[in-house]
Amino acid sequence: AAACRPRALQAPRALAARAFSASNTEDLEKAIDSDKTLRMARPVSGGLPDFVEHWTPALFRKVGAGLAAASAFAWPLAAYHEVSLLAPFLATGATALYWKIGLEDLKHTSSALPQNFPVLIHIRYILESIRPEIQQYFIESDEGKGQVPFTRVARSTIYQRAKGAPDTRALGTRRNVYGEGFEWANHSMFPVSADEVEARVAIGGAACLQPY
């Protein structure tokens, strides 16, 4: 029966049996390694780019040395008018700024991120600082869930009315009229006379001092 069982079903059971029978850490590591041979592990999409994972203080110094060499090479090129006269100044300034930020990051003591990712960590800080703007202008939908206290459509309507501008959109709507909880008014297929509709509703009973 086991020979007739599909390989996809044999693999998890084989791994579970090996992991269950592991009596120490070494056996458990062997069972995990055998997981790869059974092809149960699948690559996970996304994650950080490779250059971020491989970025180290040693690589920071190599890149800095390359920038310094390029800056030094730019001066004779500028002297012979092969490149613009601004090129060596810009290259030297960028290299000096690179080394200044990187050396300060390596001396950082309150966090391990600047020490492990000198200079590169500041890209993350910049992206975090503009995250609300990116969320608002590029990611946030018009009627997305979780937008409090107002959705983007509601805010746009409020702004238009406050400026005295038209707040309506011609040729249909962008709202999900078929979504759950959406309310609207339809024409009645069987209308009744206005006399049959109670025009006023009394608020307050006998215990109310001033009904209205």
C-alpha positions as a printed NumPy array, in Angstrom:
array([[  0.   ,   0.   ,   0.   ],
       [  2.89 ,   2.349,   0.787],
       [  4.37 ,   1.748,  -2.643],
       [  1.084,   2.802,  -4.261],
       [  0.8  ,   5.953,  -2.169],
       [  1.713,   9.159,  -4.037],
       [  5.152,  10.617,  -3.284],
       [  3.536,  13.905,  -2.142],
       [  1.88 ,  11.984,   0.726],
       [  4.926,   9.88 ,   1.562],
       [  7.248,  12.873,   1.983],
       [  5.456,  14.63 ,   4.889],
       [  4.946,  11.372,   6.759],
       [  8.562,  10.368,   6.288],
       [  9.754,  13.722,   7.596],
       [  7.375,  13.593,  10.558],
       [  8.531,  10.094,  11.461],
       [ 12.177,  11.116,  11.353],
       [ 11.568,  14.254,  13.394],
       [  9.531,  12.306,  15.956],
       [ 12.241,   9.701,  16.36 ],
       [ 14.986,  12.33 ,  16.78 ],
       [ 16.396,  12.019,  20.28 ],
       [ 18.766,  14.956,  20.17 ],
       [ 19.533,  18.094,  18.215],
       [ 21.821,  16.349,  15.753],
       [ 19.129,  13.893,  14.691],
       [ 16.643,  16.735,  14.33 ],
       [ 19.054,  18.662,  12.099],
       [ 19.473,  15.573,   9.921],
       [ 15.715,  15.291,   9.616],
       [ 15.495,  18.925,   8.553],
       [ 18.26 ,  18.416,   6.002],
       [ 16.418,  15.448,   4.585],
       [ 13.485,  17.775,   4.042],
       [ 15.439,  19.381,   1.208],
       [ 16.131,  16.026,  -0.403],
       [ 12.409,  15.285,  -0.355],
       [ 11.867,  18.617,  -2.119],
       [  9.386,  19.779,   0.468],
       [ 11.09 ,  23.139,   0.83 ],
       [  9.858,  25.754,  -1.582],
       [ 11.501,  29.122,  -2.335],
       [  9.689,  32.082,  -0.806],
       [  9.038,  34.997,  -3.093],
       [  9.894,  38.523,  -2.027],
       [ 12.405,  39.421,   0.646],
       [ 15.402,  41.69 ,   0.496],
       [ 17.58 ,  42.076,  -2.602],
       [ 20.771,  40.037,  -2.627],
       [ 23.058,  43.029,  -2.332],
       [ 21.368,  44.042,   0.95 ],
       [ 21.894,  40.613,   2.495],
       [ 25.527,  40.55 ,   1.35 ],
       [ 26.293,  44.063,   2.54 ],
       [ 28.886,  44.003,   5.34 ],
       [ 31.35 ,  46.471,   6.863],
       [ 34.082,  44.828,   4.775],
       [ 32.09 ,  45.368,   1.596],
       [ 31.437,  48.951,   2.697],
       [ 35.196,  49.548,   2.846],
       [ 35.735,  47.957,  -0.576],
       [ 33.081,  50.156,  -2.145],
       [ 34.584,  53.178,  -0.402],
       [ 38.011,  52.326,  -1.755],
       [ 36.562,  52.028,  -5.251],
       [ 34.865,  55.411,  -4.929],
       [ 38.102,  56.961,  -3.72 ],
       [ 39.999,  55.515,  -6.688],
       [ 37.342,  56.775,  -9.1  ],
       [ 37.502,  60.234,  -7.527],
       [ 41.267,  60.335,  -7.837],
       [ 41.067,  59.181, -11.458],
       [ 38.553,  61.926, -12.246],
       [ 41.038,  64.724, -11.57 ],
       [ 43.47 ,  63.992, -14.442],
       [ 40.515,  63.385, -16.748],
       [ 39.16 ,  66.813, -15.853],
       [ 42.606,  68.353, -16.36 ],
       [ 42.698,  67.001, -19.928],
       [ 39.065,  68.082, -20.456],
       [ 37.884,  64.513, -20.878],
       [ 35.117,  65.091, -18.329],
       [ 33.463,  68.14 , -16.864],
       [ 35.4  ,  70.151, -14.306],
       [ 32.569,  69.556, -11.85 ],
       [ 32.949,  65.771, -12.049],
       [ 36.002,  65.441,  -9.747],
       [ 34.5  ,  67.851,  -7.217],
       [ 31.221,  65.969,  -7.145],
       [ 32.961,  62.576,  -6.975],
       [ 35.266,  63.708,  -4.178],
       [ 32.403,  65.223,  -2.22 ],
       [ 30.254,  62.101,  -2.59 ],
       [ 33.164,  59.876,  -1.549],
       [ 33.922,  62.017,   1.501],
       [ 30.257,  61.982,   2.531],
       [ 30.108,  58.219,   2.01 ],
       [ 33.105,  57.619,   4.281],
       [ 31.898,  60.11 ,   6.904],
       [ 28.459,  58.494,   7.219],
       [ 29.879,  54.964,   7.105],
       [ 32.521,  55.519,   9.773],
       [ 29.947,  57.13 ,  12.056],
       [ 27.652,  54.136,  11.538],
       [ 30.456,  51.72 ,  12.451],
       [ 30.916,  53.599,  15.749],
       [ 27.178,  53.44 ,  16.486],
       [ 26.48 ,  51.751,  19.832],
       [ 22.737,  52.116,  20.436],
       [ 21.706,  49.929,  17.469],
       [ 23.301,  47.047,  15.596],
       [ 21.75 ,  47.951,  12.23 ],
       [ 24.118,  50.852,  11.417],
       [ 27.076,  48.694,  12.388],
       [ 26.008,  45.815,  10.161],
       [ 24.725,  47.921,   7.254],
       [ 26.733,  51.15 ,   7.221],
       [ 25.437,  53.845,   4.845],
       [ 22.893,  51.425,   3.369],
       [ 20.717,  51.598,   6.498],
       [ 20.004,  55.264,   5.81 ],
       [ 18.04 ,  54.292,   2.706],
       [ 15.668,  52.448,   5.012],
       [ 15.408,  55.462,   7.298],
       [ 14.567,  57.685,   4.326],
       [ 11.891,  55.296,   3.082],
       [ 10.397,  55.049,   6.574],
       [ 10.234,  58.835,   6.835],
       [  8.225,  59.136,   3.59 ],
       [  6.121,  56.02 ,   4.198],
       [  2.9  ,  57.969,   5.015],
       [  3.175,  59.933,   1.754],
       [  3.836,  56.765,  -0.264],
       [  0.855,  55.088,   1.394],
       [ -1.419,  58.046,   0.737],
       [ -0.49 ,  58.892,  -2.833],
       [  0.457,  55.538,  -4.374],
       [ -1.03 ,  52.649,  -2.35 ],
       [ -4.185,  53.825,  -0.603],
       [ -7.383,  53.061,  -2.511],
       [-10.405,  55.326,  -2.74 ],
       [-12.699,  53.064,  -0.739],
       [-10.231,  50.83 ,   1.085],
       [-11.015,  49.273,   4.43 ],
       [ -9.357,  50.601,   7.539],
       [ -9.34 ,  54.247,   6.433],
       [-10.388,  56.188,   9.507],
       [-12.082,  58.473,  10.27 ],
       [-12.879,  59.109,   6.58 ],
       [-12.069,  57.388,   3.322],
       [-10.185,  59.178,   0.563],
       [-13.434,  59.694,  -1.368],
       [-15.101,  61.247,   1.686],
       [-12.147,  63.579,   2.246],
       [-12.19 ,  64.615,  -1.4  ],
       [-15.897,  65.403,  -1.165],
       [-15.343,  67.5  ,   1.956],
       [-12.513,  69.438,   0.312],
       [-14.581,  70.117,  -2.823],
       [-17.577,  71.347,  -0.84 ],
       [-15.395,  73.518,   1.385],
       [-13.97 ,  75.22 ,  -1.723],
       [-17.405,  75.609,  -3.291],
       [-16.449,  73.349,  -6.188],
       [-18.669,  70.614,  -7.698],
       [-18.428,  67.455,  -5.628],
       [-20.038,  65.059,  -8.094],
       [-18.471,  62.811, -10.735],
       [-20.129,  62.391, -14.096],
       [-20.434,  59.136, -16.031],
       [-20.808,  56.723, -13.154],
       [-19.035,  56.095,  -9.886],
       [-15.834,  54.439,  -8.666],
       [-17.52 ,  53.105,  -5.543],
       [-18.218,  49.394,  -5.179],
       [-21.997,  49.52 ,  -5.371],
       [-22.186,  45.714,  -5.221],
       [-20.126,  45.471,  -2.041],
       [-21.621,  44.227,   1.199],
       [-23.082,  47.025,   3.321],
       [-23.419,  49.554,   0.48 ],
       [-26.68 ,  51.518,   0.813],
       [-28.531,  53.481,  -1.834],
       [-32.045,  54.656,  -2.716],
       [-33.975,  53.043,  -5.559],
       [-37.141,  54.095,  -7.295],
       [-40.11 ,  52.176,  -5.973],
       [-41.73 ,  49.729,  -8.38 ],
       [-45.07 ,  50.184,  -6.581],
       [-45.169,  53.752,  -5.202],
       [-47.809,  54.762,  -2.713],
       [-49.655,  58.017,  -2.309],
       [-47.989,  60.729,  -0.261],
       [-51.058,  60.856,   1.977],
       [-50.384,  57.304,   3.113],
       [-46.881,  58.172,   4.319],
       [-46.501,  59.605,   7.793],
       [-44.816,  62.973,   7.252],
       [-43.758,  63.483,  10.847],
       [-42.448,  61.192,  13.54 ],
       [-43.032,  62.122,  17.173],
       [-39.97 ,  61.816,  19.422],
       [-40.707,  61.369,  23.105],
       [-43.495,  59.616,  24.955],
       [-45.62 ,  60.36 ,  27.975],
       [-42.568,  60.527,  30.246],
       [-40.923,  63.195,  28.03 ],
       [-41.223,  66.774,  29.292],
       [-41.036,  68.301,  25.814],
       [-41.806,  65.905,  22.969],
       [-40.902,  66.999,  19.477]])
